[in-house]
Amino acid sequence: ESVYKASGFVCSLEICEDRLLVPDRDEHKVASLRLFSHTNDLVPENIRDVRIYKCSMPVWQATSAGKDFVLALCRDFTVKKFASGSRQLLMTIKVTPLHQEAKNPYVFKVQGDRCYVGYLNSGEIAAFSLQDGKR
C-alpha cells in the first residue's frame, strides 16, 4: 500500500506527532497526512485526513512547529509559515544566504522559535526567528 503518491521528486519526509509531512516538490505544495491513530496503528487509507498547504514554488522540506504551524522551505529562499488547522499562510520568511556561492536552501530544522537553514555549495547555516523572520 502506498502512503502517498507525490507528483515527482520527494527529497524529505517528516513525521510530526500523528502526521506525515511530504514536500511535493513538483506540485509546489506540502501534503500533511494523518497517518497514525492514537494507538500508533496506521490509519486506513480510505479515512486518512489529508491537508494541502500551497506554496507556489518548489518545496525542498517541510516540518511543523508544535501542533500550530506547518513550515515549508522553498526553492526561492523562503520559508512559508502556515496555520496547521486553517492552512492559512501566516508569514513568508526570506532566508537568503550571505554567501553568493550558495545554490539552494536544502537543510531545514526547527528548534523552539527559530529555524535553521543550510545551503548547498557554501557550507553556510543560518538561523531565523519564526516570530519576526529576522536573522
ChimeraX attribute file (.defattr): number of C-alpha atoms within 10 A of each C-alpha:
attribute: neighborCount
match mode: 1-to-1
recipient: residues
	/A:1	4
	/A:2	5
	/A:3	13
	/A:4	14
	/A:5	9
	/A:6	16
	/A:7	11
	/A:8	11
	/A:9	13
	/A:10	16
	/A:11	14
	/A:12	17
	/A:13	13
	/A:14	15
	/A:15	17
	/A:16	17
	/A:17	14
	/A:18	17
	/A:19	19
	/A:20	20
	/A:21	26
	/A:22	27
	/A:23	30
	/A:24	27
	/A:25	23
	/A:26	15
	/A:27	17
	/A:28	19
	/A:29	23
	/A:30	27
	/A:31	20
	/A:32	25
	/A:33	21
	/A:34	22
	/A:35	23
	/A:36	17
	/A:37	13
	/A:38	9
	/A:39	8
	/A:40	10
	/A:41	10
	/A:42	14
	/A:43	18
	/A:44	12
	/A:45	14
	/A:46	6
	/A:47	9
	/A:48	16
	/A:49	12
	/A:50	14
	/A:51	16
	/A:52	15
	/A:53	23
	/A:54	20
	/A:55	23
	/A:56	10
	/A:57	16
	/A:58	20
	/A:59	31
	/A:60	26
	/A:61	27
	/A:62	29
	/A:63	25
	/A:64	22
	/A:65	21
	/A:66	12
	/A:67	11
	/A:68	11
	/A:69	19
	/A:70	24
	/A:71	27
	/A:72	27
	/A:73	29
	/A:74	26
	/A:75	18
	/A:76	14
	/A:77	19
	/A:78	19
	/A:79	27
	/A:80	23
	/A:81	26
	/A:82	23
	/A:83	18
	/A:84	20
	/A:85	11
	/A:86	11
	/A:87	15
	/A:88	14
	/A:89	17
	/A:90	10
	/A:91	17
	/A:92	17
	/A:93	19
	/A:94	16
	/A:95	24
	/A:96	17
	/A:97	19
	/A:98	11
	/A:99	12
	/A:100	9
	/A:101	13
	/A:102	17
	/A:103	14
	/A:104	18
	/A:105	26
	/A:106	19
	/A:107	15
	/A:108	21
	/A:109	17
	/A:110	18
	/A:111	10
	/A:112	9
	/A:113	11
	/A:114	18
	/A:115	21
	/A:116	16
	/A:117	22
	/A:118	20
	/A:119	22
	/A:120	14
	/A:121	13
	/A:122	15
	/A:123	11
	/A:124	15
	/A:125	15
	/A:126	16
	/A:127	18
	/A:128	19
	/A:129	15
	/A:130	22
	/A:131	11
	/A:132	12
	/A:133	16
	/A:134	12
	/A:135	15
